[in-house]
Amino acid sequence: MPMTWPIAEAMNTAALECSIPVPPAWVTAAGTGERIMRAMLSDTVRELVRRNDWKQLTFSQQYAGTGGETYTLPADFLRLASGDNAVYENQPNRRPCVSVVQDGDWTEIKQLNFAGVQRYYRLNGSNIDFFRPLPTGGTVTLAYVSKNWKLDSTGTTPGEAWTAESDVSLIPGHLLQLGVVWRFRRHKGLQYLDRKVEYETELARAIADDRPITRISFDGDRKMPRRPFEVPVPDYIPPL
């Protein structure tokens, strides 16, 4: 079960700070203030899913080659995960695929057939294209960020829109609260910079907690104390 946060709870706290009466049901409330706060929530979520590769929103899709060029992106695809290895060829070679952004560049690569040892890709609507085409037996792993930032109350059905009062967020709830508050205050022409600074501080902390940085050593952990039998014998047993 993933870690979740009640969306309504975050909105209730934000409403109290913004002097908005908490409605009986947020998703159906028709008042101007409630509608503005729902819009601020949408803006906050849209920003948060683009600012970080949240581990609960990041998934992998593996494509098995069929000899074709075009493959379908996942239904919940929002964007590629960060980093050069977001599209990585596992077979027949192990290496990152090379992104092509401009359609004209893609046309030139195909016309001149100069892929060489590289495998290029481009995102094309709801598809991903490879050149050279991915051969039968070849595989490519796509790391991506999902647009589904919330679950229903059972924790089983993901979605990208808040449609039920009992829905829960996969993004930390206090970030939703702070994001809604500073945006609402800005919308109303009130002082908001102090709350935005707090939001940015909490966001930086949440990102660090979400994916803590560790150092990987391939020659052993030098910080661990040496065991007795890893130290030269004379250091422990006096010579005869």
Secondary structure in CASP SS format (residue, H / E / C, confidence):
PFRMAT SS
TARGET T0000
AUTHOR 0000-0000-0000
METHOD secondary structure of the structure
MODEL  1
M C 1.00
P C 1.00
M C 1.00
T C 1.00
W E 1.00
P E 1.00
I H 1.00
A H 1.00
E H 1.00
A H 1.00
M H 1.00
N H 1.00
T H 1.00
A H 1.00
A H 1.00
L H 1.00
E H 1.00
C C 1.00
S C 1.00
I C 1.00
P C 1.00
V C 1.00
P C 1.00
P C 1.00
A C 1.00
W C 1.00
V C 1.00
T C 1.00
A C 1.00
A C 1.00
G C 1.00
T H 1.00
G H 1.00
E H 1.00
R H 1.00
I H 1.00
M H 1.00
R H 1.00
A H 1.00
M H 1.00
L H 1.00
S H 1.00
D H 1.00
T H 1.00
V H 1.00
R H 1.00
E H 1.00
L H 1.00
V H 1.00
R H 1.00
R H 1.00
N C 1.00
D C 1.00
W C 1.00
K C 1.00
Q C 1.00
L C 1.00
T E 1.00
F E 1.00
S E 1.00
Q E 1.00
Q E 1.00
Y E 1.00
A E 1.00
G C 1.00
T C 1.00
G C 1.00
G C 1.00
E C 1.00
T E 1.00
Y E 1.00
T E 1.00
L C 1.00
P C 1.00
A C 1.00
D C 1.00
F E 1.00
L E 1.00
R E 1.00
L E 1.00
A C 1.00
S C 1.00
G C 1.00
D C 1.00
N C 1.00
A C 1.00
V E 1.00
Y E 1.00
E E 1.00
N E 1.00
Q E 1.00
P C 1.00
N C 1.00
R C 1.00
R E 1.00
P E 1.00
C C 1.00
V E 1.00
S E 1.00
V C 1.00
V C 1.00
Q C 1.00
D H 1.00
G H 1.00
D H 1.00
W H 1.00
T H 1.00
E H 1.00
I H 1.00
K H 1.00
Q H 1.00
L H 1.00
N C 1.00
F C 1.00
A C 1.00
G C 1.00
V C 1.00
Q C 1.00
R C 1.00
Y E 1.00
Y E 1.00
R E 1.00
L E 1.00
N E 1.00
G C 1.00
S C 1.00
N E 1.00
I E 1.00
D E 1.00
F E 1.00
F E 1.00
R C 1.00
P C 1.00
L C 1.00
P C 1.00
T C 1.00
G C 1.00
G C 1.00
T E 1.00
V E 1.00
T E 1.00
L E 1.00
A E 1.00
Y E 1.00
V E 1.00
S E 1.00
K C 1.00
N C 1.00
W C 1.00
K E 1.00
L E 1.00
D C 1.00
S C 1.00
T C 1.00
G C 1.00
T C 1.00
T C 1.00
P E 1.00
G E 1.00
E C 1.00
A C 1.00
W C 1.00
T C 1.00
A C 1.00
E C 1.00
S C 1.00
D C 1.00
V E 1.00
S E 1.00
L C 1.00
I C 1.00
P C 1.00
G H 1.00
H H 1.00
L H 1.00
L H 1.00
Q H 1.00
L H 1.00
G H 1.00
V H 1.00
V H 1.00
W H 1.00
R H 1.00
F H 1.00
R H 1.00
R H 1.00
H H 1.00
K C 1.00
G C 1.00
L C 1.00
Q C 1.00
Y C 1.00
L H 1.00
D H 1.00
R H 1.00
K H 1.00
V H 1.00
E H 1.00
Y H 1.00
E H 1.00
T H 1.00
E H 1.00
L H 1.00
A H 1.00
R H 1.00
A H 1.00
I H 1.00
A H 1.00
D H 1.00
D H 1.00
R C 1.00
P C 1.00
I C 1.00
T C 1.00
R C 1.00
I C 1.00
S C 1.00
F C 1.00
D C 1.00
G C 1.00
D C 1.00
R C 1.00
K C 1.00
M C 1.00
P C 1.00
R C 1.00
R C 1.00
P H 1.00
F H 1.00
E H 1.00
V C 1.00
P C 1.00
V H 1.00
P H 1.00
D H 1.00
Y C 1.00
I C 1.00
P C 1.00
P C 1.00
L C 1.00
END
